[in-house]
Amino acid sequence: MPDRVDRERPTAVALLSGGLDSTLAILVLLKQGIRVKAITFLTHFGCDITDSSSCSRNPFPAAEKYGFEVKLCHLADKFLEIVKDPKFGHGRNMNPCIDCRILMLKEAKTYMELIGADFLVTGEVLGQRPMSQRRECFPMIDREAGVEGLVLRPLSARLLPPTIPEQKGLVDRERLYAFRGRTRKPQMALAEELGLDDYPSPAGGCLLTEPTYAARLKDLLTYGSDPELKDIHLLRVGRHFRLSPSCKIVVGRNREENERINSLASRDDMLFTVPGVGSPTTILSGRPSESDILLAASITARYSDAKGQGRVNVQVFNTDGRLYTVEVEPATMDLLDRYRIQYVEKRRKKRRGRAIKV
């Protein structure tokens, strides 16, 4: 059980992604003498401290440098459920931004109450994100999370109504900021002032906002409402093809991805490779028919160095070893396009979509 804080000075629980804004929010409070205990949320979708997407970065170096604690909290299936069916809808892709923020604040509130902290802190900036960081969204999100008046947003606080910690004098409102919009220049200037020189470059958002990743996830949830963790991890690897409602394949693009596919394969999966030449490793998951197996072998041959041959021998095996060899013709580009999982780019002025290869 976490140690309860003492009452010598105010204590805040901060939502920390490891990015610039959330780190600055903490430093602003530390400068006022407020004790901060940060919480970093992990999910199955790569938005965690091992990920290269913009939604998160390893928080521990900053914590060690500036002297605050970090607690890791995995949202696990709670997050998966809101991705499947968010109360407030998805963004442009599969990002449930509003529901995500509500869930995180609920979890942070539980931690705040457990340790006896006074309020919550986020690095949100008014107008920075079009879905969840609008003026009208902040009160609604706080109300849904049961934290009305308890969420301080130091970077935009002077543009927002005073929170309970400000009203109680726990925080000096005059030493907070009035940042707004998508520009990061004010944050970068503040980082220089506070001595923060190691932070990630601004980026577009979490993996769920990326069209290619979102298309793969939508396909996965369409054909299976309860995906295995392995299938979620595979979303970030290789080329994806939906062969039938009951099975799909992922084709590795390089040695690293081939090794990743091998490590994620279960005993129920089938694996494919072309021996004796440079070849991808392909994983087939689900309940394939004989034609699905031949199609997976054909696609594997198409991405191997034997693709110029008329007929190619493809090994079919599982985690226990080789099963058999099939001889197939490498798939044509038309065949690849027919089964490839794709996203459709929506145009604002025209209703027609354009298929984008992934």
C-alpha positions in Angstrom: 0.0 0.0 0.0 1.4 3.5 -0.9 2.5 5.6 2.0 0.0 8.3 2.9 1.4 11.8 2.5 2.1 14.0 5.5 0.2 17.3 5.9 3.2 19.6 6.0 2.5 20.9 2.5 -0.1 20.4 -0.2 0.2 17.2 -2.3 -1.0 16.7 -5.9 -1.4 13.6 -8.0 -0.2 14.4 -11.5 -1.0 12.5 -14.7 2.4 12.1 -16.3 2.8 10.8 -19.9 6.5 11.8 -20.0 5.9 14.4 -22.7 6.6 18.1 -22.5 3.3 19.4 -21.2 2.7 16.9 -18.4 6.3 17.3 -17.2 6.0 21.1 -17.2 2.8 21.0 -15.2 4.7 19.1 -12.5 7.6 21.4 -12.5 5.3 24.5 -12.2 3.9 22.9 -9.0 7.3 21.9 -7.6 8.4 25.5 -8.0 5.5 26.5 -5.7 6.7 24.0 -3.1 3.9 21.5 -3.7 4.6 17.8 -3.3 3.9 15.8 -6.4 3.2 12.1 -6.8 2.9 11.2 -10.5 0.9 8.4 -12.1 1.7 7.0 -15.5 -0.9 4.9 -17.3 -0.1 1.9 -19.5 -2.4 0.3 -22.0 -2.3 -2.7 -24.3 -2.1 -0.4 -27.3 1.5 0.7 -27.0 0.8 4.0 -25.2 3.3 3.2 -22.5 6.9 3.9 -21.4 8.3 1.5 -24.0 6.5 3.2 -26.9 7.8 5.6 -29.4 4.5 7.2 -30.1 3.9 10.7 -28.8 1.4 9.7 -26.1 4.0 8.5 -23.7 7.7 8.5 -22.8 9.7 7.0 -20.0 8.9 9.2 -17.0 11.6 8.0 -14.6 14.6 10.2 -15.8 12.6 13.3 -15.2 11.3 12.0 -11.8 14.8 11.2 -10.7 16.2 14.6 -11.9 13.5 16.7 -10.2 12.7 14.6 -7.2 9.1 13.3 -7.5 7.7 9.8 -7.4 6.1 7.9 -10.2 3.5 5.1 -9.9 2.8 2.9 -12.9 -0.9 1.9 -13.5 -2.0 -0.5 -16.2 -5.5 0.2 -17.4 -5.7 -3.3 -19.0 -9.2 -4.4 -20.0 -10.8 -1.2 -18.7 -9.2 0.6 -21.6 -10.0 -2.1 -24.1 -13.7 -1.8 -23.3 -13.8 2.0 -23.9 -11.9 1.5 -27.2 -14.6 -1.0 -28.3 -17.6 1.2 -27.3 -16.8 4.7 -26.0 -19.7 6.6 -24.5 -18.5 9.8 -26.1 -17.4 8.3 -29.4 -14.2 7.9 -31.3 -12.1 10.7 -32.8 -11.2 10.6 -36.4 -9.9 7.1 -36.1 -10.1 4.7 -33.1 -9.1 7.2 -30.4 -11.7 7.4 -27.5 -10.1 10.6 -26.3 -12.9 11.9 -23.9 -13.6 8.4 -22.4 -9.8 7.8 -22.1 -9.4 11.0 -20.1 -12.4 10.2 -17.9 -11.0 6.8 -17.1 -7.6 8.1 -16.3 -9.0 10.8 -14.0 -11.2 8.2 -12.2 -8.1 6.0 -11.6 -6.1 9.0 -10.5 -8.8 10.0 -8.1 -8.7 6.6 -6.5 -5.0 6.9 -6.0 -5.4 10.5 -4.7 -7.9 9.3 -2.0 -5.7 6.3 -1.1 -2.7 8.4 -0.3 -4.6 11.4 1.1 -3.5 13.9 -1.6 -5.3 17.2 -2.2 -6.0 17.5 -5.9 -5.1 16.3 -9.4 -2.9 17.8 -12.1 -2.8 17.4 -15.8 -0.6 18.9 -18.6 -3.7 19.7 -20.7 -3.6 22.9 -22.7 -6.8 24.7 -23.8 -7.4 24.2 -27.5 -4.5 21.9 -28.1 -6.5 18.7 -29.0 -9.7 19.2 -31.0 -11.7 16.4 -29.2 -10.9 16.5 -25.5 -9.2 19.8 -24.8 -11.9 22.3 -25.6 -13.3 24.7 -23.0 -16.7 23.0 -22.9 -15.1 19.6 -22.5 -13.1 20.1 -19.4 -16.1 20.6 -17.0 -18.0 17.7 -18.6 -15.0 15.4 -18.3 -14.4 16.3 -14.7 -18.0 15.8 -13.9 -18.1 12.4 -15.5 -15.0 11.4 -13.6 -16.3 12.6 -10.3 -13.5 15.1 -9.8 -15.2 18.5 -10.3 -13.1 21.3 -9.0 -10.2 19.0 -8.2 -8.3 19.0 -11.6 -5.7 21.8 -11.9 -4.4 22.4 -15.4 -1.4 24.7 -14.7 -0.5 25.5 -18.2 -3.9 27.0 -19.0 -5.3 27.6 -15.5 -5.6 31.4 -15.8 -7.9 30.9 -18.8 -10.2 28.6 -16.8 -12.4 29.0 -13.7 -10.4 28.7 -10.4 -10.3 25.2 -9.0 -10.7 24.1 -5.4 -6.9 24.1 -4.6 -6.7 27.6 -6.0 -9.6 28.8 -4.0 -8.2 27.2 -0.8 -4.9 29.0 -1.4 -3.0 25.7 -1.9 -1.8 27.0 -5.3 -0.9 30.5 -6.3 -3.0 31.2 -9.4 -0.8 34.2 -10.4 2.1 31.8 -10.8 0.2 29.6 -13.3 -0.1 30.1 -17.0 -2.5 31.0 -19.8 -1.3 28.9 -22.7 -3.7 28.0 -25.4 -3.8 26.5 -28.9 -1.5 24.0 -30.7 1.7 26.0 -30.8 4.4 24.7 -28.4 6.5 27.8 -28.4 5.3 29.0 -24.9 6.0 25.5 -23.5 9.4 25.4 -25.0 10.3 28.8 -23.6 9.0 27.7 -20.1 11.0 24.5 -20.4 14.2 26.5 -21.0 13.3 28.8 -18.0 12.8 25.7 -15.7 15.9 23.9 -17.0 14.1 21.2 -18.8 16.2 20.3 -21.7 15.4 16.6 -22.4 11.9 16.2 -23.8 10.4 14.6 -26.9 9.5 16.6 -30.0 5.7 17.3 -30.3 3.9 14.7 -32.4 0.4 13.9 -33.5 -1.0 11.7 -30.7 -1.3 8.1 -29.6 -1.3 5.1 -31.8 -5.1 5.0 -31.9 -5.1 8.2 -33.8 -2.9 6.7 -36.6 -5.0 5.7 -39.6 -3.1 2.5 -40.4 -3.0 1.2 -36.8 -6.7 2.2 -36.4 -7.7 0.3 -39.5 -6.1 -2.8 -38.2 -7.6 -2.5 -34.8 -11.1 -1.9 -36.3 -10.7 -5.0 -38.4 -9.6 -7.0 -35.3 -12.6 -5.9 -33.3 -15.0 -6.4 -36.2 -14.2 -10.1 -36.5 -13.6 -10.8 -32.8 -15.0 -8.8 -29.9 -12.6 -10.4 -27.4 -9.1 -10.4 -29.0 -6.2 -12.1 -27.4 -3.3 -9.9 -26.2 -1.1 -11.5 -28.8 -3.4 -10.2 -31.6 -3.2 -6.7 -30.1 0.6 -6.8 -30.0 0.7 -8.0 -33.7 -1.1 -4.8 -34.8 2.2 -3.0 -34.7 4.0 -5.5 -36.8 4.2 -6.3 -40.5 1.6 -6.2 -43.3 -1.9 -7.3 -42.5 -4.3 -9.3 -44.6 -7.9 -10.4 -43.8 -8.3 -13.8 -45.6 -11.8 -14.6 -44.3 -14.1 -13.6 -41.4 -12.4 -16.4 -39.4 -8.7 -15.8 -40.1 -6.1 -13.2 -41.0 -2.3 -13.2 -41.6 0.5 -10.9 -40.7 3.6 -10.9 -42.9 6.9 -9.7 -41.5 8.8 -7.0 -43.3 12.3 -7.6 -41.9 14.3 -9.8 -39.6 13.2 -8.0 -36.4 9.6 -8.3 -37.3 10.0 -12.0 -38.2 11.5 -12.6 -34.8 8.7 -10.7 -33.2 6.1 -12.8 -35.0 7.8 -16.0 -34.0 7.9 -14.9 -30.3 4.2 -14.0 -30.3 3.0 -17.2 -32.1 0.9 -19.6 -30.1 0.4 -23.3 -30.6 -2.8 -22.7 -32.5 -1.2 -20.5 -35.1 0.3 -21.5 -38.4 3.6 -20.0 -39.6 4.9 -19.8 -43.2 8.4 -19.1 -44.7 10.2 -19.8 -47.9 13.4 -21.8 -47.2 16.7 -21.1 -48.8 16.0 -17.4 -49.7 15.3 -14.2 -48.0 11.8 -14.6 -46.8 9.2 -13.1 -44.4 7.7 -15.1 -41.6 3.9 -15.1 -41.9 1.6 -15.9 -39.0 -1.9 -17.2 -39.7 -4.4 -16.9 -36.8 -7.9 -18.1 -36.6 -9.7 -21.0 -38.2 -8.4 -21.3 -41.7 -9.7 -23.4 -44.6 -7.4 -25.2 -47.0 -7.8 -22.4 -49.4 -6.9 -19.9 -46.7 -3.7 -21.8 -46.0 -2.7 -21.8 -49.7 -3.5 -18.1 -50.0 -1.3 -17.4 -47.0 1.5 -19.4 -48.6 1.1 -17.5 -51.9 1.3 -14.1 -50.2 4.4 -15.3 -48.3 6.0 -16.3 -51.5 5.2 -12.9 -53.1 7.1 -11.1 -50.4 10.1 -13.5 -50.5 13.2 -13.3 -52.8 11.7 -16.1 -54.8 8.8 -14.0 -56.0 10.0 -14.1 -59.6 9.7 -17.8 -59.8 6.7 -19.5 -61.3 6.2 -21.9 -58.5 7.6 -21.6 -54.9 7.9 -24.1 -52.1 6.6 -22.6 -48.8 7.1 -24.3 -45.5 4.2 -24.5 -43.2 4.9 -25.0 -39.5 3.8 -24.2 -35.9 5.7 -23.6 -32.7 6.4 -27.3 -32.4 8.2 -27.5 -35.8 7.6 -28.0 -39.5 4.3 -29.5 -40.6 4.6 -29.8 -44.4 5.5 -27.9 -47.6 3.2 -26.5 -50.2 4.0 -25.4 -53.7 2.2 -22.2 -54.8 2.4 -19.4 -57.3 3.4 -16.0 -55.8 0.4 -13.8 -55.2 -0.2 -11.0 -57.8 -0.5 -7.4 -56.8 -4.3 -7.5 -57.5 -4.6 -10.4 -55.0 -2.7 -8.5 -52.4 -4.9 -5.5 -52.8 -8.0 -7.6 -52.5 -7.1 -9.0 -49.1 -5.0 -6.2 -47.6 -6.4 -4.4 -44.6 -6.7 -0.8 -45.6 -8.0 2.5 -44.4 -10.1 4.9 -46.3 -9.1 8.6 -46.3 -12.2 10.7 -45.9 -12.2 13.9 -47.9 -14.1 16.8 -46.4 -15.4 18.3 -49.6 -16.1 15.0 -51.4 -17.9 12.0 -50.1 -15.9 9.5 -52.1 -13.1 7.8 -50.2 -9.7 6.7 -51.4 -8.2 3.4 -50.3 -4.7 3.7 -48.9 -2.4 0.7 -48.8 -1.0 -0.3 -45.4 
